[in-house]
Amino acid sequence: MSLPGLGDVPGEGDADSIRTIAGLFRRRGAAERERNRAALNGLRSLSPVTALSVDALRPDLTAFAHRFLDVALAAEDAGEILDDYAAAVEDLQYRASRLRAQAEEDYSSIWTQRTAALNAASDFAVGWALDWDDVLPSWLYLDDRGYLDRWQAAIDDYRLTAARYNALRAERDDVDSATAGRLLAIDLVNRITRDGVVDGAGVFASTALWVGDTDEVTADQIAALADPELVREVWDSLDRARRDTLIEESPEVIGNLDGIPIADRITANRINIADAIVDHEGEIERLQDAREAALIGAGRGRTAIERRFDDLIAQEQQMIDYYDGLLTQKVAWQDESGVRQEDVGARVVVFDPSRQAIATYHGALDPETGGIPDWVTSVAISVPGTGAQLTGFSDNRAAELYAAAGGDSAIFQWAGGEFPQTIPGAMDTSYAHDLAPRLRDFAAGVSVPDSAALTVMGHSYGGATVGLAEEAGLRADRVLYVAAAGMGDGVSGVDDFPHTSDVPHYAMMSRNDLVVGLIQGSEGDLHALHGQSSLRADGVTRLETGVIDGDDPNSIDIEDFNVSGNGTPSAIDSHSSLYTPGSTAFNNMVAVITGGEAELFAPDEVLIVGGRAVTIDGIDRDDYTPAYTKVGG
């Protein structure tokens, strides 16, 4: 049946044929993996042999082994992409078939209602001059207008079904475009590895063969590399003018692209923040116009309408004020000589309001590379916990850690996506699963000086995020869990981490932490939620949280410190008071970051008094003497 208004079939194509091609790619991947194994075996067989000719052969065998593996990975990725494409085509075909059947049914209903209406109209009414979507005027009906209403309703139903069917065409175009982009990205990396490139200049030269002249390289093409190291190599191969052009043309891509130097990300995100302000200002204008329109003839409801629009406008203005604060706040840092410097504007290295993502940098910047100077010895990435959001992600904590760690440190505060906002919400592990790969890639994009150590630390929900990032392949020199909800959903211990299982791990938590401490239970068994407790995991050293004044062991225990200042001790506050500058806990964080000496946890003592067990905090024992460990030692 030919139906009016229906566009091209959105589900054309043979899903089974697409899967056949996907299978060919998977078999190619398996073959290349076998060649990789053969090259590695050949390399191992040469290990005991010493000869000039053999020494010359080893680099070639190594290069071939890596090349075979890269091609295998590209082929396997292509197979996965094509399988996804086949599934998407099948889904579109199924939905298109159902909507087509519905459209045929709706179209038949139009003619059924049309016939009934014509039969009930005036004797001189005729329908031969009407289009399929026309109805007779109401004046032709002497009695029941319901015929006209049912006729029009049938036309409206068909139009809606046709619109839904035609919308699938746009969805199909998006699927085709996304699939082509994914395959194109693999082809780019495949060409680079196929050419056997081993240095930055060669990587860019090979890339240029695919994209044409370097002046035509786009931000999206660089982002398609999907590898922070390759991104950095290509970016470094561009001249300053081309980089500036890309920043100006695509700040939203460059400002959030792992592998781009810090200074360039900051420049791009200043543009992004300014653009966001303009967007919110435009929204205020639209709300003001809508308010005026809504107030026309509002009568007694005028006050409620004004209040509602005023609230919406205030929310937009709040965002404008926050963004303006990012552009105007003062940021202190120290140069190589230890001289205090001050800049205007936050060093924002991630800014994506659509994902509630933001991150900042505290420290010096190399004027040549735009990255961390080579004289910096300590780098840290701090991940916040529950409640972190775009307008409040504990950036002040990173600033305080930087000030305490010294000018030869560099601190990132990273909230690269949506965090749970409530304690019940923190029971949901999906946030951590989404955040973990982003944290892994962000860390991979940080160019850490050869002489510096990278510490990744997570507080509360951020601790579980760090653990899952480790499981996903995060690379770091040290890891610190601060009052962590756990080591990550499904994580049983450091042995689950492919690249950090053998690096120093540390943990701390107040003894009466009521936010996550009691949730973990006396045995720390949290496998159903956020994995193994970091306090009791093998290979993790527990550090002391101690007292508010780290230099005075007789000061208030941090477990009883109330940050609200109302004079009433609060165990809930002890979850966050660990970040109080100068406290034992804070000093231990700094020690882990800088590789200093950290105070070890003092086990509690249980005494039997009057036949009852009484627990005394380890730091409250009369014979307490702090014990320290050399971080990384």
N, C-alpha and C positions, 0 to 999 in steps of 0.2 A: 504494500500500500504506500502510495506517495503522500507524504504528510507535509503540509505547508509550514514554513518557519524552522524546520529542522536542518541543522548544518551537516558538515561532513561527519562520517563515522569516527568517533574518538578512539575506538579500540582496534584499529586496523593492525595487522601484523600477526605472526604466528609465534606464540610464546614457546612452544616446544622447539621451534627452530632456533630461537634465541638461546634456549638452554643447551642445545647441541653445540653452539659456538662457545658457550661458557665452558662446556666440558672440554673442548679442544684447548682452551687456555689453561685449564687446570692440569691437563696432561702435559702441556708444555712446562708448566711450573714444576711438576714432579720430575720431568727429565732434567731440567736445569739444576734442581736440587741434587740429583744424582751426580751431575757433572761437578757441582760444588764439592760434594763429598770425595769424589775421585781426586780433585785438585788438592784438597786438604790432606788426603792420604799420601799423595805424592810428596807433599811438603814435609809430612812427618817422616817419610822414609829417607829424606835427605838430611834429617837432623844430625845424624852422627858423621856425615860426610864433610870433609873439609877440602875444598879445592876452589881455585879461582872461578872455574867454569860453573861449578855448582852454586857458588855465592852469587854469581850473576843471574842464575836461574830462579833463585828463591823469590826475589821481588816480583818476577813475572807470574810465578805460580800463585803468589799471594793476591796479586791484582786479578788474575783469572778467577780465583775462588770467590772473591768478593763480587766480581762482575756476574758470575753465574747465579749467585744468591740474589743479587739485585734483580736480575731478569726473572728469576723464579718468583720473587715477591710481587713484581709487577704483573706477571701472568696470573698469579693467584688472585691478586686484587681485581684484575680485569674479569676473571671468572665470577667473582663475588658480585661485582657491579652489574654484570649481565644477568646473573640470577635475580638480583633485585629488580632489574628492568623487566624481566619476564614476568615476575610476580605482579609488578605494577600494571603491566599491559593486561594480564589476566583479570585483575581487579577492575580495571576500567571497562573491559569487555563485558564483564558480568553486570556492572552497574548500568552500562549503556543498554544492554539487552533488556534489563528490567524496565528502564525508563522508556525505551522504545515501545515495549508492550503496553506500558501505562499510557503512553501518548496515543497509541492506536485505539485503546479503550476510550480515552477521553474524547478523541476525535469522533468516534462513532456515537458517543453520547450527545455531541453537538447536533448531529443530524437527527437523532431520536427526538431530542427536545425541540428542534426546529420544526420537524414534521408535526409534532403535537401542537406547537404554538400556531402554526399556519392553519391547522384544522380548526382551531378555536377562535381564529381571528374573524374579522368582518368578511362577508362574502366576496367583496371585490379585492381583497388582499392577495398578492401573488409573491412568490419567493424566488422566482427565477432570476431576478435582477440583483439579489443580495450576494455579497461575498460570504465566505465561510465564517468570518468573524463579525458580520453585521447582524443586527436584530431589527425586527419591525418596530416602528414608533408605538408608544403606549396608547395613543389615541385610537388605534385601530382595534383595540380590545374593548368589547362592549361589557364584559363581565369580569372574568378572573385574570388579574394581572400576574398571578403566579406563574403562568406559562412563560411570560417574558422573563421573569426573574430566574427561572430554572434554565432557560435557554442561555441567558447571559452568564450564569454560574458555570455552565458546561464549557463555554468559551474561555472563561477565566481559568478554569482547571487545566484546560489544554495548554494555555499560554504558560502557566507555571511549570508544567511538566516539560514543555519544550525548552524553557529557559534553563531548567536543571540539566537537561540533556546537552544543550549547547555549552553549558559551563564545563562539561567534561572535556570539551575540545581544548580549552585554555589549560586545564589540568594536564592533559596529555602533552601539550606543548612544553609545559614546565618540566614534566618528567623527562621528555626528550632532551631538553636543554641541560638539565642537571646531570643526566647520564653522560651526555657528550662532554660536559665539563670535567666530570670525574675521570673519564677515559683519557681526555686530553692531558690532564695533570699527570697521569701514569705515563703517557707517551713522552712527556717532557723529561721526567726523571729517567725513563728508560733510555732515551737518547743520550742523556748525560752519562749514565753508567756504561752504555754500549760503547761509547767513544773512549772509555778507559781514562777519564779525566781524574787527576789526583790533586790538583791545586786550584786555588780560587780563580785565577785568571782563566784557566782552562775550562772550569765549570761555566763561567760566564760566556766564554767563546762558544761552547757547545750550546748553551741556552740561546744565544743570539742567532744560531743557525735555525732555530725553530721559530723564534719570534721576529726575526728580521733585524733591522738596524737597532742598536741599543737605544736610540732616541724614541723608539716606538714600544719599548717594554712598558707594560702597564702594571699597576699595583696588583690587579687581580691575577695576572700571570705570575708575578713573584709569589703571591699568596698561595697559588696553586702548587707550588713546590712542596708545601706542607711539611717542611723540614727546617727547623730553625737554623741549622748550620748552613744549609744551601741558601736560605734566605739571606743570611748575613754575607755569604761569599758573593752572591749576585749584587747585593746592595753596595758592598765595598767596591765592586768593579765599576759602578756608575760614578760619573763626575758629580761635583757638588750641585751644579745647575740642574742636572736631571733629577737628582734626589729632591731638591726643593720643588721642582715642578710636580713630581709625584705626590709630595706632601700636600701641596696646594690643591691638586686635582682630586686626590682620594684620601683625605685625612682620616676618614673613618676606618679605612683598611690599614693604613700605615700606623696609626696610633694604637692599634690592637694586634699588630702582627708580630708574633714571637720571632726573634732573630734580628729585628730592626734595632739599631743602637738607641740607648736610652734618650739621648738628647733629641733625636729625630722623633721619637714617640711623644716626647713632651711637647715639641713644637706642633705636631699634628693634633694632639689632644687639646691644646689651647684653642685651636680652630674649632674642634668638635664642641668644646664647652661653650664657646662664643655662639656657635650655631644653635646649640640647645637653648641658650638664653633667648635668641631671636624666636625660636619655635614657641617657647612659653609665652613670650610677649604677644605673639600672634594669637595664641589661644586665649589670652586675656581679652584681646580685642573682640574675638568671636563670642566669648561669653558675655561681654558687655552688650554687644549687639543683640544677642539672644535674650538677655535679661530685659532690654527695652521692649523687644517684640512681645515677650511673655507678659509684661506688665500692662499692655494695652487691654483695657477692659477687664483687668484682673479682679477689680472690686475688693471684696473682703479678704481674698487670698493674697493680696498684694504683699503683705509683710512676710509671709512664708516664702513666697517666690524670691523676694529680695534676699532673705537670709540664706536660702539655698544657693543662689548665684554668688553671693558674697563669700560663702564658704569655699566654693569652687575657685573663685578668683584668688582668694587668700592662699589656697594650696599651690596654685601656679606661681604666685609671687614668692612663696616660700622656696620653691625650687630655683627661681631666678636669683634670690638672695644667696642661696647656698652656692650656686655655680659662680656667681660673682665673687663670693668669698674665696673660691678656689683660685680665681684669677688674680686676686689682690692680696692674699695672705702672704706673710713674710716667712721665708724659710732660711734657717741658719745652717751653715756648714763650715768645715775647716779645710784650708788648703794644705799642701804638703808640708809647709812650715809650721802648721798648727795655728795659723792666724784665722780668726773668725771672720767669715764672710756672710753676706745676707742677700738673698734674691727675693724678688717679688713674684708670687705665683707658685702654687703647688706643683711639684714635679709629678704630674699625672702620667703614668705609663700604660694604664688601661682605662678606657672610658667608653662604656657601651650601655646606656640606659635601658635599651631594649632587653638586655640580659641582667640588669642590675649589677653590672660588673664595673669595678673600679680598683685601681692600685696606684700607689705612690712610691716615690724613691726619696731617700734621705742620704745625702753624702756628696762627695765631690764628683765632678765630671771631667773626663779628659778632654781638653779643648780640641784635640786632633781627631780622636776616634769617636767622641760623643758617648763613650762608655765609662765603665769603672776604671779609674787610673791604675796603672800597674803597681803603684806604691801602696795600694790598699791591701790589708792583710786579712780582713774579716768581712764576709758578706753573709747576710741573713735575709730570709724570706719569712715574714711573720703572717700567719693565717688566723683571723679572728674566729669567733664562734657564733652561737645562736644570737639573733638580733642584729647581726651585721647587715647593713644595707647601703645603698648608694650614698645616702646622706648621713651615714654614721657608721664608719667601719674601723674605728679605733686608730686612726692615723696618728693621733697624739701619742699613743703608746710607742709607735715606731720612732717618732721624734725623740722621745725620752730614752729609748734604748740606744739610739744613735749618739745622743749627748753623753750617755754613760759609757758607751763602748769606745768613744774617742774618734778623732778625725780620720784615723786609718781604717775605719769601718764603713760599711755601706749597708743600709737597711731598706728593704721593701716591705710595705704593708699591702697585702694582696687579698682582695675579696672579688675573685674573678667570676662571680655569678650569684645566683639567688641562694640565700641561706635561710634556714627555718627562723621564724620570728618569735616562736613561743616554745616553752618547755615541752608541751605535748607534740608540737611540730618537730622538735628535735629527735623524737622517737622514729621519725621517717628517715630511712637511710638513703633515699633516692637523691637528696640534695648532694650528699657526699659523693655518690657515684657519678653525678654529673660534674661536680667540681674537680674531682681527682685528676682526670686526664688533662684538664685545662691547667691545673697547677703543675703537673709534670712537664707540659710543653712550655709553660712560662719559665720554669726553672731552666729548661734546656736552652731557652733563648737568651738567658743572662750570660754574658761573656765574663766569666770570673777570672781574674788575673791568676797566672800560674802559681804565684806565691801565696794566694789567699785560699781560705777554707770556706766552703758554703755550708751554712747551717739552715735547715728548714724546721720551723717550729710552729706548732698548732695549738691553739687554746680551745678547750671545751669541744664543741662540734668540729672546730678546725683541726683538732687532733685526729679525729676519725678520718677527716678528709686527707690529712697528710699520710696516714697509714695506707689508705686506698691508693693514693698517688704513688707511694713506694711500691705497692703491689703491681701498679700499672707501669712501673719502669722509671720512677723518679731517680735521679742521680744527685747525691749530696754527700758531703764529708762528715756531717754530724746531724742528728735529728733530736729534737726536744719536744716532748709531749707535756703541755702545761694544762693540768686539770682536765685531761682529755676524756671524752666520752668513751673512748676505746681506741684500739689500733685499726679500726675499720671493719665494716661488715664482712664477716666470713674469715677475717685474718686470725690465725692462730698464734702468730709470733713472728719474730724477725726473719726466720727461715723462709717465710713466704715472699720475701722481697728480693727480686732478681739482682738489683744493683747496690742495695744498701744493707744487705744481711750482715756484712762484716764491718760496717762503720759503727762508731760509738753512738749509742742511743741513751737518752736520759729522759726521766719523767719526774714530775712533782705534782703534789696535790695536798691541799690543806687537810688536816686530819678529820675535821668535821664539815667537809664540803657537802652541803645538802643538795646541790644542783646535780652533780653526777656521781659524787662519792657514794651516796647511799644506793643509788640505782645499780652501781656495780656489785653491791653486795659484799659480804665478808670474804668471799672467795674470789671476788673479781670476775665471776663468770658472766660475761655479757655477750656470749656468742650469738644469741638470738637477735641482738640489736647492733651493737657497734664493735663486735669482735673482742679479742683478748684485752683485758685490762693492762694498760702500759705499766702499772705499778708492780705487777707480779710476773711479768713476762721474762723469760730467760733472755739474757743478753741486754737487758735494759737496766740502767743504774738509776735508782731513786735518789733524788736530791731533797734536801731539807727546805721547808718553806719558812720555818723559824719565826722571826719576830719582825716588827715593823721597822726598827732601826737595826740594820745588820751589824753595826759597830757596837751595839749595846745589847748583850744577851738578856738583860733584865727589863728590856722594853716590852710593850704589849705583844702577846702572841698574835701572829697574823691570823690565826684561826678565830680569834675573838674580836678582830678589828672590824669596826662598823664604818664603812666608807661614807654612809649617809650623814655621819656627824651628829646624830641626835643623842649620843651617849649610851645607847642601848646595844650591847653586843649582838651581832647577827651572824649566824653560821652560814646563811645564804650569801652574805657579802664576802665571805672568805673565798668564794669561787673566783672573784675578780680582783680582790685586794692584793693578790700575788704580784700585780703589776705596780704596786706602790714603789716609786723610786726610793732607793736606799734600803729597802727591806731585804731580808735574807733571800727571799724568793727572787726578787728582782736582780740582786747581785749575782745569784746563781745563773740566771738567764744570760747576763752579760758575760759571765765566766765561760759559759758554753759557746757563746758567739765568738769570743776573743781567744778561746783556748787557754783560759786562766785556770785558777783553782776553784773548784766548786765544793760547797759543804755537803757532805753526805747525809742522808736521812738518818735520824736517830731513832731507833726502834723504841716503841713504847714498853713500859715495864708494868707487869701485873703483880700486885701485892695482895695478900690475903689479910684483911683487917676485920677482926671480929667475925670471922667465918665467912666474910663476903669478899669477892674479888673486886679490887679497885685498880683502875688503869691510870697510870701516870704518863703523860706525854714525855717522850724521850728528852726533849729540851728542857723539861721542868724537873728532871732528876737532880738531886743535890750534887751528884758526882759528874754531871754532864760536862763533857769537854768536846768541842767541835772537832769533827774529823773531816779531812779534805781529800779530794782526788784531783789529779791533774787531768784536765779535759783532754781527751784524745790519747791519753797516756796509758 
